[in-house]
Amino acid sequence: MTSLFSPKRIPKVELHRHLDCSWRYSTLVELAKEFKLIDSFEYSEVESKLLVTSPMTDLESVLKKFSRAQHLLKNEAVLTRLTFETLEDAYNDGVRILELRYSLNFIQGGSGLSYDKIHGALLKGIEQAQKKYPIATGLISIFQRGQSKEHLQKILDFTLQNKSTFIAADLADNEAAADPNSFKWLFDKIYEAGLPITVHSGETPDIKAPQRVKEAIEILHATRIGHGIQIVQNQNVIDFVKSKNVHLEICPISNALTQAFINRKNHPFLDLYKTGVSVSINSDDPGIFNTYLSDDYRYLIHHFGLTTEDFAKINKLAYDASFILDAEKKRVMPNI
């Protein structure tokens, strides 16, 4: 019975989590008070200024709170702590394979640090965590649609120069205002360098969303799509995604909070899973949503009655789609 097992005990694979928005709640509050973003430790103030815990009007309104949290990313010590605690909390939540994506420009906007210092601080946190916990992890470099070509080139140069410490590249931010052809030059270079590609696409409700997912695959070389739930509108795109064996990194609670669909029972996760699309379950921005990955599992149990057998199948799909080296994956999940 689904009501008799704890999602926390399921060995999990997570592919879509933003490291720069993965704060442990106690650390979020501590640093927000220290850096004068809040006046008290009262939950109501923390929630109103930094957290997204109820559905908001649109994705842009959610991003405003993210920009406040950016100011917590002050120095290398904070970044190392953030990374270590993210991995520690994930391990204690049953996650054994965790891909972490981050934006160099987003962190630099809060810290003023160089790309080298930012990346080094995150790698230090990973090293500390992996000495203590058997968890496989890797970093994904985020390119933002709203950035200038000059900034994108700088991030590209850094990412490719440090390719051995990145497992993939990602394109994020509002896709409605950005033609994928504008980024073809960038993702052609990433693809030619042999770095895997995932693209945020098909997240928000828009009649053009399914086509944008198709374009992310055809134009930007994406083998995974962040979110992608709006392809449910178009059977031809569903068939295309399946034919290309493209994996969807689905984030149920995040989609609910950004109102990416009409209501909770209308989330297309079950429809996509049942139709044979490769899908995974992800937390997206747990530090801002004040959630754990297990909460997304509970969401799917409560609304759709998913079982341990379903979760085993879904985690195998995520395992197979992960950009982390097979040897690393087998080390932490030998019996999947």
N, C-alpha and C positions, 0 to 999 in steps of 0.2 A: 504493500500500500504506500502511495506517495506520502501520506501524512506521517508515516512511521520512520522515515529516514531523514538524516540531517544533510543538507547540501554541502555543509562544511567538510564532511567526511569523504566526499567524492574527489578523487584525484583529478584536477582540472588543468586545462590548457586555455590560456587567455592570449589573444592575438592583438587586441585593440584597447590599449590603455595609454592615456597621456601622462607621462611621468611628471610633467610640470603642473599637473592638476591632480596629484595622487596623495595629497597630504593626509597624514594621520590626524584625527580630529584634535587630540590634545596638543599636538605640535602646531597645528593651524592656529589654535586659540592663543597658545603661548607666544608665538611669533607675531601674530596680529596685535597683541597687546604691547609687546616690546617695541614694535615698529609704529605704534600709535594709529593703527587702522581701526581699532575699536577702543571704547572707553572702559568697558567692563568685561567680565567673563560670562555675562548672562547669555544664555543660549539664544534668546530672542534677538539680541543685537548681532551676534555672530551669524545667525540665519539671515537676517535682513540685509547684511552687508556682504557676506561671503559665500553663502550656501544657496543651492537650488534644490529645494525639497518638495516643491509642488509645481504642477504644470504652469509654465509661463507662456506668454502670448506667442513668442516665436524664438527662433534660434538666436537672433541678434540680441534680444533682451537677456538671454542667458550669458552671452559673451561679455556683457558689461560687468557681471560679477567676476568673470574670469580675469578681466583686466585689473580688478582690485587685488585679486590674489597674486597677480604678477609681482606686486610690490613686496611680497614676502621673499622673493628669490634674490636675496641681497648679496650673498657672498659664497665662496667655495665651501665653507663649513656647512652652511645651510643646504647647499645642493648635495653634498655627500650624505648628510643626515637624511634628507628627503629620499634619496635613492635607497639607502640602507633600510629605512623604515618601510618604504613601499614594498621591498622584497620580503622583509621579515613578516609584515602583516599579510601579504599574499600567501606566503608559505603556511602561516598559521590558519589561513582560510582554505587550505587544501590545494592551492595552486602549485603546480610542479613545473610548468613551462609558462614563462611570462615574457612576452615581447613588450618593450616599452618604447614609445615614440616621444620625441620632444622637438621643439622648435628652438634652434639657436637664437634666432632674433627675439622670440618671446622672452627667453631667459635673459638675454642681454639687455632687453628693455627694462628689466627689474633690477639687474645687478651692475650693468656697465662693464662686466668682465669680458675678456677676449674669448673668442671661440675655443682656443686651446685650453684656457683655464676652466671654462664651463664643462667641456667634454671630459677633461681630466678629473674634475671633481665628481662627475657622474660615474666614471669608470672606477674611481676609488671606492665609491659607495657599493658598486657591484662586487668588487673584490672583497670588501669587508663582509658583505652578506653571504657570498658563496663560500667563504671560509667557515661560516657557521651553519648554513642551511644547504641541503641538496636541492637546489632549484636552478633550472636552466633559464638563461635570460639573454637578451640582446637588444641593441638600440637601433631605432629607426629614425632617420633624419627627415624632419618635416620641412617641406617647402610650402610657403603660404601664397595663396592666389593673389592677395592684395599687395604683395611686395613688388618693388621695382625690379626691372631686369638686372640692374647693378647688384642689388642685394641677393637676388637669386643666384647670380654668377658667383658671388663670394661664398655662399653656402654650398654651391656645387663644388667649387674648388676645394673647400675644406672637407666636404664629405668624401670626395674621391681621393684626396690626399690621405685620409684616415679610413679608407674603405675596409681595412681589416678589422676595425672596431665598430662598424655598422653592419647590420644584417639586411637593410633595405632602405628605400626612400619612399616618401609619402607626399601627396599633395592635399592640402587642407584649406579650410575656410569656404566662404560662400561661393558655390559654383554657378549660381544663377547669373552672376554679374561677370563671369569669366568664360571666354571662349577657350575650349581645350586646345585649339590650334595655337593659341598664344604661348603654350607651354611645351609644344612639340619639340622645339630646339633643345629644351632642357632635359626632357625625359628621353629623347633620342640619345643624348650623351650618357645619361645614367644607364640606359639599357645597353648601350655599346660597351660600357665599363663592366657589365656583368652583375650589376647590383639589382636585386629583385625590386619590384614596384607594387605598391598598394596605393589606391586613390580614394579619398573621401568623395562619395558620389551617391546620388539617389537617396539622400537622407530626408529632405523636406518635401512635403506634398506639393507637387507641381506636375502638370501634364507632360512637361518636357523631361522630367526626371529619368524615366526609363531610357530615353535616347542618350542622355548624358552618360549614363552608366555604360552603354554600348560604345560611346565615343572614348571614354576613359580606357576601355580595353583596346579598341582599334587604333587610337591615335597616341595614347600615352603608355602603351605596353603593360597595363595593369594586369596582374594575375590574381590579385585580390582586390576587393572593393570594401572600403570602410562604410558600413551601414548597408546601402544598396536596397533597402526594403521597398522602395517605390517601384521596383521592377514588377511587383505584383500587379500593377496596372496593365501590363503588356505581355501577353503570352509569348509573342515572338521574341522579346528580349529575354524572358525566362529561358526559352529554348536556346537562345544564343549563349547565354551565360553557362548553361549546362554543357553545351557542345564544346565550349572553350575550357571547361573544367575550372571556371573562375569561382573563387571562394568568397562568400559574403561574411564580413565581420559584423555581426548584428549585436546591438546594444539595447536591450529591451527597456530598461528603466530610463536610460538617457532619451530614447525615443518618446517615452511617455512624458517626460519632463519638458521636452522641447515641442510637444504636441505635433509629432510627425505623422500622427494618424488620428482618427476621429475620437476613439475612446479605447480603453485598455483591452477590451475584448476584440477590437478590430486590428490589433497588432498582427502583421502578416507573417510573423515567425513560423507559426505552425503550417500555414499554407505553403510557404517556401520549402520548409523541411520535408513536408509530405510529398511535395512534387519532385523531390530528388535534387534540389539545389544544395550544394555543399555550404553549410552554415556553421558558425560558432557562436558562443555566448560570451559577451564581453561587458566590462563595466564602464568603459570610456573615460569618465572623469570622477572617480569615486571620492576624491578629496573634496570636490565641490558639491557632489550629490549626497555626501555623508553616507555612503553605502560601501558594501563589500560585494565581490563577485557572487558570493552565495545568495545575496539578496536578489540578483537577477534570476538565479535558479529558482528561488522561492516564487518569484513573479510568474515564471512559466509553469510551475507546479500549480499555483493557485488559479491561474486564468485558463490554462490549457491541459492540465492534468498530465504533464510530462512525467515519465517514470525513470527509474534508475537505468533501465535498458535504453531509453531514449538518450539520456545523458552520456552513457557509455559510447553510443554511436556518434553523437555530436562531438564528443571529445576526441574520438578517433579521426573524425573529419578535420578538426582543428589541428591535431597532431600532424597529420599528413600535409596540411597546408602551411604549417609553420616554416618560417625562413631560417630557423635555428638549425645548426648542423645535426645530422642524424645521430652521430655519436653522442652529442650532448643530450639529445632528447632521450635516447635509449638509456643513458646513465641514470636519469631521474625517473623515467617511466618505462621500465624494461618489460612490463607485462601488459601493455595496452593492446 
